[in-house]
Amino acid sequence: MNQDILEQLKSLKKIAPDAGFSARTRRIILAAPAAERAWPAFFGWTKLAFGGLAVVAVLFVAIILPGLPKTVPIASAEALSNEFNNLSVNIELQQITYNQNVNQTISSALTEITNNKLNHLNPAVLQSESSSVDPTAVPASNPQIDALLNQAAE
């Protein structure tokens, strides 16, 4: 299948316009009048955009940055050590809480599975409902759906 696609792409690569069409199109494009510029070429949009961006950057540095609060370094190594100690305890407590929740969920699932008094698995209920179900009854089929399924299977 991949080989077929590659062959088709190679054949499409060879497609070229007719020589007359190419010549006529070139004449039409070259005969069209050129659009007049709104600004002289000296200004140029790229130079103008770069200049505007530079002005905004300078204003940002001059006005906004001096007003930002400075970060305060940690006063001592002891404070840093205390912070790390509290962090590990907090992570361990969160892990224990998660494990307790998982264990409770597993326990509930096992209890439901081993319970023989569930109504949907009760043999008497299943027996009474089986008399109202006809397994040989086939719903009417739609010819359009059958045709699409056959087409998809091919």
Secondary structure, 3 states (H helix, E strand, C coil): CHHHHHHHHHHHHCCCCCHHHHHHHHHHHHHCCCCCCCCCCCCCHHHHHHHHHHHHHHHHHHHHHHHCCCCCCCCCHHHHHHHHHHHHHHHHHHHHHHHHHHHHHHHHHHHHHHCCCCHHHCHHHHHHHHCCCCCCCCCCCCHHHHHHHHHHHC
